[in-house]
Amino acid sequence: MPTTSANVAALIPAAGKGLRMGNQTPKQFLSLGSYPLIVHSLRTIHSIPSIREILLMVPAGMEDEWREEIVSTYGLDKVTHVLAGGVTRQDSVSNGLSKVAPETNIVLIHDGVRPFATQEMFEACIKMAEDVDGGIVAMKIQDTTKRVSEDGIIQETIERDGLWAAQTPQAFRHNVLVTALEHAHREKIQMTDEASLVERLGYTVKIHESSTENPKITTPKDLALAEALLYWKKNTHFSETS
């Protein structure tokens, strides 16, 4: 990956309650291997030189707990703010964006429950945001895709060529993301990812191809599969050399 002169702030919206986990503990605190789930991605983000600060948006009232149990315990000294998240993901991202350092020119956003995103993914998104207006990781859709009515009737088969499933990380020029979020607030627009807001205004967003090894952990089954993936990643070198 080419070197970058970007000054990057990383926003981690992690204020979700994780109700689908069926657990009173927020899913970001659940263990994956030796660390809480969110620490896996935070350690990767922390290792990237161009990322100068990390801002965490967490469940309201848990700010002190996160500072102690996550930031302090794991020596994450790039974390400059632990903030209460908003009602929606967009609100959380806006809260974080308002606190980034004034010299920031690229803002990176990553789901706190995608623990396997690689340094290459983060750096690719940052570079695309420098080159155009933004960059995201995404996967080509492999399966035949159907549009279905509420009562389960197939309405249309959608040609999958050119269709991608968006993931995080995502990165954008600071001024572009500010403009997109301000427009969404004025127009009362809610979207499921920041790229959607940026695209609506005609900005250019590129894609870096991801893989099945960047899952989002939302259910107990996801966590069990993540444990298996973590084990496989740690032990792959045995099969490669055998």
C-alpha positions as a Markdown table, in Angstrom:
| # | Residue | x | y | z |
|---|---|---|---|---|
| 1 | Met | 0.0 | 0.0 | 0.0 |
| 2 | Pro | 1.4 | 3.4 | -1.0 |
| 3 | Thr | 2.4 | 5.8 | 1.8 |
| 4 | Thr | -0.2 | 8.4 | 2.8 |
| 5 | Ser | 0.0 | 11.9 | 4.2 |
| 6 | Ala | -3.5 | 11.7 | 5.5 |
| 7 | Asn | -4.4 | 12.8 | 9.0 |
| 8 | Val | -7.1 | 10.3 | 10.0 |
| 9 | Ala | -9.6 | 10.2 | 12.8 |
| 10 | Ala | -11.4 | 6.8 | 13.3 |
| 11 | Leu | -14.9 | 6.8 | 14.5 |
| 12 | Ile | -16.2 | 3.6 | 16.1 |
| 13 | Pro | -20.0 | 3.6 | 16.6 |
| 14 | Ala | -20.5 | 1.0 | 19.3 |
| 15 | Ala | -23.6 | 2.2 | 21.1 |
| 16 | Gly | -25.9 | -0.7 | 20.1 |
| 17 | Lys | -27.5 | -2.8 | 22.8 |
| 18 | Gly | -27.0 | -6.0 | 20.9 |
| 19 | Leu | -30.5 | -7.4 | 21.7 |
| 20 | Arg | -30.1 | -10.2 | 19.2 |
| 21 | Met | -27.3 | -11.7 | 21.3 |
| 22 | Gly | -29.8 | -12.4 | 24.1 |
| 23 | Asn | -27.3 | -11.2 | 26.7 |
| 24 | Gln | -27.4 | -8.3 | 29.2 |
| 25 | Thr | -23.8 | -7.5 | 28.4 |
| 26 | Pro | -23.3 | -5.3 | 25.3 |
| 27 | Lys | -22.0 | -7.5 | 22.5 |
| 28 | Gln | -18.9 | -5.4 | 22.1 |
| 29 | Phe | -17.8 | -6.6 | 25.6 |
| 30 | Leu | -18.3 | -10.3 | 24.9 |
| 31 | Ser | -15.2 | -12.3 | 24.6 |
| 32 | Leu | -13.7 | -13.4 | 21.3 |
| 33 | Gly | -10.6 | -15.5 | 22.1 |
| 34 | Ser | -8.5 | -13.7 | 24.6 |
| 35 | Tyr | -10.0 | -10.2 | 24.2 |
| 36 | Pro | -13.4 | -8.4 | 24.2 |
| 37 | Leu | -14.9 | -8.4 | 20.8 |
| 38 | Ile | -14.3 | -4.7 | 20.1 |
| 39 | Val | -10.6 | -4.9 | 21.1 |
| 40 | His | -9.7 | -7.0 | 18.1 |
| 41 | Ser | -10.5 | -4.2 | 15.6 |
| 42 | Leu | -9.3 | -1.4 | 18.0 |
| 43 | Arg | -5.9 | -3.0 | 18.1 |
| 44 | Thr | -5.7 | -3.2 | 14.3 |
| 45 | Ile | -6.8 | 0.4 | 14.0 |
| 46 | His | -4.4 | 1.5 | 16.7 |
| 47 | Ser | -1.5 | 0.1 | 14.7 |
| 48 | Ile | -2.0 | 2.2 | 11.6 |
| 49 | Pro | 0.3 | 5.3 | 11.6 |
| 50 | Ser | -2.0 | 7.6 | 9.7 |
| 51 | Ile | -4.8 | 7.2 | 12.2 |
| 52 | Arg | -4.0 | 9.9 | 14.7 |
| 53 | Glu | -7.0 | 9.5 | 17.0 |
| 54 | Ile | -9.9 | 7.1 | 17.8 |
| 55 | Leu | -13.3 | 8.2 | 19.0 |
| 56 | Leu | -15.6 | 5.6 | 20.6 |
| 57 | Met | -19.4 | 6.1 | 20.7 |
| 58 | Val | -20.8 | 3.8 | 23.4 |
| 59 | Pro | -24.0 | 3.2 | 25.2 |
| 60 | Ala | -25.0 | 6.3 | 27.2 |
| 61 | Gly | -23.9 | 5.9 | 30.9 |
| 62 | Met | -21.1 | 3.5 | 30.1 |
| 63 | Glu | -18.5 | 6.0 | 29.1 |
| 64 | Asp | -16.4 | 5.6 | 32.3 |
| 65 | Glu | -16.7 | 1.8 | 32.2 |
| 66 | Trp | -15.4 | 1.8 | 28.6 |
| 67 | Arg | -12.5 | 4.1 | 29.5 |
| 68 | Glu | -11.4 | 1.8 | 32.3 |
| 69 | Glu | -12.2 | -1.7 | 30.9 |
| 70 | Ile | -11.3 | -1.1 | 27.3 |
| 71 | Val | -9.1 | 2.0 | 26.8 |
| 72 | Ser | -7.0 | 1.8 | 29.9 |
| 73 | Thr | -6.8 | -2.0 | 30.2 |
| 74 | Tyr | -5.6 | -2.5 | 26.7 |
| 75 | Gly | -3.4 | 0.6 | 26.5 |
| 76 | Leu | -5.3 | 2.2 | 23.6 |
| 77 | Asp | -3.7 | 5.6 | 24.0 |
| 78 | Lys | -4.9 | 6.8 | 20.5 |
| 79 | Val | -8.5 | 6.9 | 21.9 |
| 80 | Thr | -9.1 | 10.6 | 22.6 |
| 81 | His | -12.8 | 10.5 | 23.3 |
| 82 | Val | -15.3 | 8.1 | 24.7 |
| 83 | Leu | -18.7 | 9.6 | 24.0 |
| 84 | Ala | -22.3 | 8.7 | 24.5 |
| 85 | Gly | -23.8 | 7.3 | 21.3 |
| 86 | Gly | -27.0 | 8.6 | 19.8 |
| 87 | Val | -30.4 | 6.9 | 19.2 |
| 88 | Thr | -29.2 | 5.9 | 15.7 |
| 89 | Arg | -25.9 | 5.0 | 14.1 |
| 90 | Gln | -26.0 | 8.3 | 12.2 |
| 91 | Asp | -26.5 | 10.2 | 15.5 |
| 92 | Ser | -23.5 | 8.4 | 17.0 |
| 93 | Val | -21.3 | 9.2 | 14.0 |
| 94 | Ser | -22.4 | 12.8 | 14.1 |
| 95 | Asn | -21.5 | 13.0 | 17.8 |
| 96 | Gly | -18.1 | 11.7 | 17.1 |
| 97 | Leu | -17.5 | 13.8 | 14.0 |
| 98 | Ser | -18.2 | 17.0 | 16.1 |
| 99 | Lys | -15.2 | 16.1 | 18.3 |
| 100 | Val | -12.5 | 15.2 | 15.8 |
| 101 | Ala | -9.3 | 17.2 | 15.8 |
| 102 | Pro | -9.4 | 20.3 | 13.5 |
| 103 | Glu | -6.4 | 19.1 | 11.4 |
| 104 | Thr | -8.3 | 15.9 | 10.4 |
| 105 | Asn | -8.7 | 15.5 | 6.7 |
| 106 | Ile | -9.9 | 11.9 | 6.5 |
| 107 | Val | -12.5 | 10.3 | 8.7 |
| 108 | Leu | -12.7 | 6.5 | 8.9 |
| 109 | Ile | -15.7 | 4.7 | 10.3 |
| 110 | His | -15.8 | 1.1 | 11.4 |
| 111 | Asp | -18.4 | -1.2 | 13.1 |
| 112 | Gly | -17.1 | -2.2 | 16.5 |
| 113 | Val | -18.4 | -5.7 | 15.9 |
| 114 | Arg | -16.3 | -6.5 | 12.8 |
| 115 | Pro | -13.3 | -7.9 | 14.5 |
| 116 | Phe | -11.4 | -9.3 | 11.5 |
| 117 | Ala | -11.0 | -6.2 | 9.3 |
| 118 | Thr | -7.4 | -6.1 | 8.3 |
| 119 | Gln | -4.8 | -3.3 | 8.2 |
| 120 | Glu | -4.9 | -3.6 | 4.4 |
| 121 | Met | -8.7 | -2.9 | 4.4 |
| 122 | Phe | -8.3 | 0.2 | 6.5 |
| 123 | Glu | -5.4 | 1.6 | 4.5 |
| 124 | Ala | -7.1 | 0.9 | 1.2 |
| 125 | Cys | -10.2 | 2.9 | 2.3 |
| 126 | Ile | -8.0 | 5.8 | 3.5 |
| 127 | Lys | -6.1 | 5.9 | 0.2 |
| 128 | Met | -9.4 | 5.8 | -1.8 |
| 129 | Ala | -10.7 | 8.7 | 0.3 |
| 130 | Glu | -7.6 | 10.7 | -0.6 |
| 131 | Asp | -7.8 | 9.8 | -4.3 |
| 132 | Val | -11.6 | 10.5 | -4.7 |
| 133 | Asp | -14.2 | 11.4 | -2.0 |
| 134 | Gly | -14.5 | 8.1 | -0.2 |
| 135 | Gly | -13.8 | 4.4 | -0.1 |
| 136 | Ile | -15.5 | 1.4 | 1.4 |
| 137 | Val | -14.9 | -2.4 | 1.6 |
| 138 | Ala | -17.6 | -4.5 | 0.1 |
| 139 | Met | -18.2 | -8.0 | -1.2 |
| 140 | Lys | -19.5 | -9.1 | -4.6 |
| 141 | Ile | -22.9 | -10.7 | -4.3 |
| 142 | Gln | -22.5 | -14.3 | -5.3 |
| 143 | Asp | -26.1 | -15.6 | -4.9 |
| 144 | Thr | -29.1 | -15.1 | -7.2 |
| 145 | Thr | -30.9 | -12.1 | -5.6 |
| 146 | Lys | -34.7 | -11.8 | -5.4 |
| 147 | Arg | -37.0 | -8.9 | -4.6 |
| 148 | Val | -39.8 | -10.3 | -2.4 |
| 149 | Ser | -43.1 | -8.8 | -1.2 |
| 150 | Glu | -44.0 | -8.7 | 2.5 |
| 151 | Asp | -46.1 | -11.8 | 2.1 |
| 152 | Gly | -43.2 | -13.8 | 0.7 |
| 153 | Ile | -44.0 | -13.7 | -3.0 |
| 154 | Ile | -41.1 | -13.2 | -5.4 |
| 155 | Gln | -41.6 | -10.0 | -7.3 |
| 156 | Glu | -38.4 | -9.8 | -9.3 |
| 157 | Thr | -35.0 | -11.5 | -9.9 |
| 158 | Ile | -32.3 | -8.9 | -9.8 |
| 159 | Glu | -29.3 | -9.3 | -12.0 |
| 160 | Arg | -26.4 | -9.7 | -9.6 |
| 161 | Asp | -23.6 | -8.4 | -11.9 |
| 162 | Gly | -22.4 | -5.1 | -10.4 |
| 163 | Leu | -24.1 | -5.7 | -7.1 |
| 164 | Trp | -22.0 | -5.5 | -3.9 |
| 165 | Ala | -22.8 | -5.9 | -0.2 |
| 166 | Ala | -21.3 | -2.9 | 1.7 |
| 167 | Gln | -19.3 | -3.5 | 4.9 |
| 168 | Thr | -17.0 | -1.4 | 7.0 |
| 169 | Pro | -14.4 | 0.1 | 7.2 |
| 170 | Gln | -15.5 | 3.2 | 5.2 |
| 171 | Ala | -13.5 | 6.4 | 4.9 |
| 172 | Phe | -14.3 | 9.8 | 3.5 |
| 173 | Arg | -12.8 | 13.2 | 3.2 |
| 174 | His | -13.7 | 15.1 | 6.3 |
| 175 | Asn | -15.5 | 18.0 | 4.6 |
| 176 | Val | -17.5 | 15.5 | 2.4 |
| 177 | Leu | -18.8 | 13.5 | 5.4 |
| 178 | Val | -19.7 | 16.7 | 7.3 |
| 179 | Thr | -21.7 | 18.0 | 4.3 |
| 180 | Ala | -23.4 | 14.6 | 3.9 |
| 181 | Leu | -24.4 | 14.3 | 7.5 |
| 182 | Glu | -25.6 | 17.9 | 7.7 |
| 183 | His | -27.7 | 17.4 | 4.6 |
| 184 | Ala | -29.2 | 14.2 | 6.1 |
| 185 | His | -30.1 | 16.0 | 9.3 |
| 186 | Arg | -31.8 | 18.8 | 7.5 |
| 187 | Glu | -33.7 | 16.5 | 5.2 |
| 188 | Lys | -34.5 | 14.0 | 8.0 |
| 189 | Ile | -32.8 | 11.2 | 6.0 |
| 190 | Gln | -31.7 | 8.0 | 7.7 |
| 191 | Met | -29.5 | 5.5 | 5.9 |
| 192 | Thr | -27.8 | 2.3 | 7.0 |
| 193 | Asp | -24.3 | 3.4 | 6.1 |
| 194 | Glu | -22.4 | 6.6 | 5.6 |
| 195 | Ala | -21.5 | 5.9 | 2.0 |
| 196 | Ser | -25.2 | 6.0 | 1.1 |
| 197 | Leu | -25.4 | 9.6 | 2.4 |
| 198 | Val | -22.3 | 10.6 | 0.5 |
| 199 | Glu | -23.4 | 9.0 | -2.7 |
| 200 | Arg | -26.8 | 10.9 | -2.6 |
| 201 | Leu | -24.9 | 14.2 | -3.0 |
| 202 | Gly | -23.0 | 13.0 | -6.1 |
| 203 | Tyr | -19.6 | 12.4 | -4.5 |
| 204 | Thr | -17.4 | 9.6 | -5.8 |
| 205 | Val | -17.0 | 6.5 | -3.6 |
| 206 | Lys | -14.8 | 3.6 | -4.6 |
| 207 | Ile | -14.9 | -0.1 | -3.5 |
| 208 | His | -12.1 | -2.3 | -2.2 |
| 209 | Glu | -13.1 | -6.0 | -2.4 |
| 210 | Ser | -13.6 | -7.6 | 1.0 |
| 211 | Ser | -14.0 | -11.3 | 1.8 |
| 212 | Thr | -16.2 | -13.6 | 4.0 |
| 213 | Glu | -13.5 | -13.1 | 6.6 |
| 214 | Asn | -14.9 | -9.7 | 7.7 |
| 215 | Pro | -18.2 | -10.7 | 9.3 |
| 216 | Lys | -20.4 | -8.5 | 11.5 |
| 217 | Ile | -21.1 | -10.2 | 14.8 |
| 218 | Thr | -24.8 | -9.8 | 15.8 |
| 219 | Thr | -26.0 | -13.1 | 17.0 |
| 220 | Pro | -24.7 | -16.0 | 19.2 |
| 221 | Lys | -24.2 | -18.1 | 16.0 |
| 222 | Asp | -22.1 | -15.3 | 14.5 |
| 223 | Leu | -20.0 | -15.3 | 17.7 |
| 224 | Ala | -19.5 | -19.0 | 17.5 |
| 225 | Leu | -18.5 | -18.8 | 13.9 |
| 226 | Ala | -16.1 | -16.0 | 14.7 |
| 227 | Glu | -14.4 | -18.2 | 17.4 |
| 228 | Ala | -14.0 | -20.9 | 14.7 |
| 229 | Leu | -12.6 | -18.3 | 12.3 |
| 230 | Leu | -10.2 | -17.0 | 14.9 |
| 231 | Tyr | -9.0 | -20.5 | 15.6 |
| 232 | Trp | -8.5 | -21.2 | 11.9 |
| 233 | Lys | -6.5 | -17.9 | 11.4 |
| 234 | Lys | -4.2 | -18.8 | 14.3 |
| 235 | Asn | -3.6 | -22.3 | 13.1 |
| 236 | Thr | -3.5 | -21.9 | 9.3 |
| 237 | His | 0.3 | -21.9 | 9.1 |
| 238 | Phe | 0.3 | -25.5 | 10.2 |
| 239 | Ser | -1.7 | -26.7 | 7.2 |
| 240 | Glu | 0.2 | -24.4 | 4.9 |
| 241 | Thr | 3.6 | -26.0 | 5.8 |
| 242 | Ser | 2.4 | -29.6 | 6.2 |
